[in-house]
Every structure is written in structure tokens, then in C-alpha cells.
Amino acid sequence: MPSYSMGQAARLLGVSSETVRRWADGGRLGVQRDESGKRVIDGVALARFAVEHGAGPHAVPEDDVPTSVRNSFVGIVTAVRVDDIAAQVEVQSGPHRPVSLVTREAVEEPALEVGVTVTARVKSTSVDIDLP
């Protein structure tokens, strides 16, 4: 079973190492000591915490429109590029940066612009998962 250093956990969770240390010191995240005495986090415990943490500040509101799409990211529009037919919209949602290519009309009709809060929904027929 894999275990993770505080720094590795921080990178996976999209927070600073100091935040992970505070969570561990506060009892929110369980840690153990490895054979050299360094604090490590069990992989299963980290996965469970990541799911709980994912429902935190960037969660989709409960009163949101019901949908079959399970990958939703509440964030802020950081860039909009529009040409004659298509548009590119970038959203920052915590450590995630979904980018959408849509029609020009899909951007103009709801008046998507930089600074607007949106929910990016991602549905895909293929998801690649690579091991390091």
C-alpha cells in the first residue's frame, strides 16, 4: 500500500505543505511515522480525505440544476477568446483549469466574460489515467 510524504500529499490536494501539516496537527488528516521517523500519510486515508476535501470550497451548490454529469467545477472565468464561429473559455476552479471550446453564440448568449462565476461540467467518453 502506498504512502505519501506531506509534500506529495500537498501536491495531490492542490494546497501548500504547510496546509497539510496544519490539517495533520489538527487531527483532520491522519499521519504515521515511517521507519526513518518522517510523517507519512496512508494512500487509502489520503484518497478518502481527497474526496471529502473535494466537496469543499469549490463544490457545486446543492440547489444546482440536477444533471447526469458528475464532474462539475464551480469557478471563475479567467479568459474568453472569441473568433467568427468558435470561442475558448478558461475557468479556474481551485487547482483545476477546465478549458472549453464552444460556439461563439454559446458565449455571447449567456454573456460569459472574465470575472463571472460559472459551473464547468465535464462529460467525456474517454478518460486516460497514467501512473507516474
C-alpha positions as CSV (number, residue, x, y, z in Angstrom):
1,M,0.0,0.0,0.0
2,P,1.5,3.4,-1.0
3,S,2.1,6.1,1.5
4,Y,2.8,9.8,0.8
5,S,5.0,12.5,2.2
6,M,3.5,15.7,3.4
7,G,4.8,17.4,0.2
8,Q,3.4,14.7,-2.1
9,A,0.0,15.0,-0.4
10,A,0.1,18.7,-0.7
11,R,0.7,18.5,-4.5
12,L,-2.1,15.9,-4.9
13,L,-4.6,18.0,-2.9
14,G,-3.6,21.3,-4.6
15,V,-2.6,23.0,-1.3
16,S,0.7,24.0,0.4
17,S,2.7,21.6,2.5
18,E,2.1,23.9,5.5
19,T,-1.7,23.4,5.0
20,V,-1.2,19.6,5.1
21,R,0.8,20.0,8.2
22,R,-1.9,22.1,9.9
23,W,-4.5,19.5,8.9
24,A,-2.4,16.7,10.3
25,D,-1.6,18.7,13.5
26,G,-5.3,19.5,13.9
27,G,-6.4,15.9,13.5
28,R,-8.2,16.4,10.2
29,L,-5.7,14.2,8.3
30,G,-4.2,11.1,9.9
31,V,-0.4,10.6,9.7
32,Q,2.0,7.9,10.7
33,R,5.8,7.8,11.1
34,D,7.8,5.8,8.6
35,E,10.9,3.8,9.5
36,S,13.1,7.0,9.4
37,G,10.7,8.9,11.6
38,K,9.2,11.1,8.9
39,R,5.5,11.8,8.8
40,V,3.6,10.0,6.0
41,I,0.0,9.6,5.0
42,D,-1.5,6.2,4.1
43,G,-2.7,6.2,0.5
44,V,-6.2,5.0,1.4
45,A,-6.6,7.6,4.0
46,L,-5.4,10.3,1.6
47,A,-7.8,9.2,-1.1
48,R,-10.7,9.3,1.4
49,F,-9.6,12.8,2.6
50,A,-9.2,14.0,-1.1
51,V,-12.9,13.0,-1.7
52,E,-14.0,14.9,1.4
53,H,-11.8,17.9,0.6
54,G,-13.1,17.9,-3.0
55,A,-16.5,18.7,-1.7
56,G,-15.1,21.8,0.0
57,P,-14.9,25.4,-1.3
58,H,-15.3,24.5,-5.0
59,A,-18.3,22.2,-4.6
60,V,-21.3,22.6,-6.8
61,P,-24.2,24.1,-4.7
62,E,-26.8,21.6,-3.6
63,D,-29.6,23.6,-5.2
64,D,-27.9,23.4,-8.6
65,V,-29.8,22.0,-11.6
66,P,-30.0,18.2,-11.5
67,T,-27.7,16.6,-14.1
68,S,-26.2,13.3,-15.1
69,V,-22.8,15.0,-15.4
70,R,-20.7,14.1,-12.3
71,N,-17.6,16.2,-13.0
72,S,-18.7,19.7,-12.1
73,F,-16.3,22.6,-11.2
74,V,-17.5,25.9,-9.7
75,G,-15.0,28.6,-10.7
76,I,-14.3,31.9,-12.2
77,V,-13.9,32.7,-15.8
78,T,-10.3,33.8,-16.4
79,A,-10.2,34.1,-20.2
80,V,-12.6,34.3,-23.1
81,R,-11.3,34.2,-26.7
82,V,-13.9,34.7,-29.4
83,D,-13.5,34.5,-33.2
84,D,-16.1,34.4,-36.0
85,I,-17.5,31.0,-35.2
86,A,-15.9,29.5,-32.1
87,A,-14.8,30.6,-28.6
88,Q,-12.5,29.4,-25.9
89,V,-13.4,29.8,-22.3
90,E,-11.0,29.2,-19.4
91,V,-12.2,28.6,-15.9
92,Q,-10.1,28.4,-12.7
93,S,-11.7,26.2,-10.0
94,G,-9.2,25.7,-7.2
95,P,-6.2,23.9,-8.7
96,H,-8.3,22.9,-11.8
97,R,-8.3,24.8,-15.0
98,P,-11.1,23.5,-17.3
99,V,-10.9,24.9,-20.8
100,S,-14.0,24.7,-23.1
101,L,-14.2,25.2,-26.9
102,V,-17.8,26.2,-27.7
103,T,-19.6,28.2,-30.4
104,R,-19.5,32.0,-30.3
105,E,-23.2,32.0,-29.6
106,A,-22.7,29.9,-26.5
107,V,-20.5,32.6,-25.1
108,E,-22.5,35.6,-26.2
109,E,-26.0,34.5,-25.3
110,P,-25.3,34.0,-21.5
111,A,-22.8,36.9,-21.6
112,L,-19.8,34.8,-20.4
113,E,-16.9,37.2,-19.6
114,V,-13.9,37.3,-17.4
115,G,-14.8,37.5,-13.7
116,V,-18.1,35.7,-13.9
117,T,-18.7,32.7,-11.6
118,V,-19.7,29.6,-13.6
119,T,-20.0,25.9,-13.2
120,A,-17.9,23.9,-15.7
121,R,-19.4,20.5,-16.4
122,V,-17.2,17.8,-17.9
123,K,-18.6,14.7,-19.6
124,S,-16.3,12.5,-21.6
125,T,-16.4,9.2,-23.3
126,S,-12.8,8.6,-22.6
127,V,-10.6,9.4,-19.6
128,D,-6.9,8.5,-19.6
129,I,-5.2,7.6,-16.3
130,D,-1.4,7.4,-16.2
131,L,0.7,6.1,-13.4
132,P,3.9,8.1,-12.7
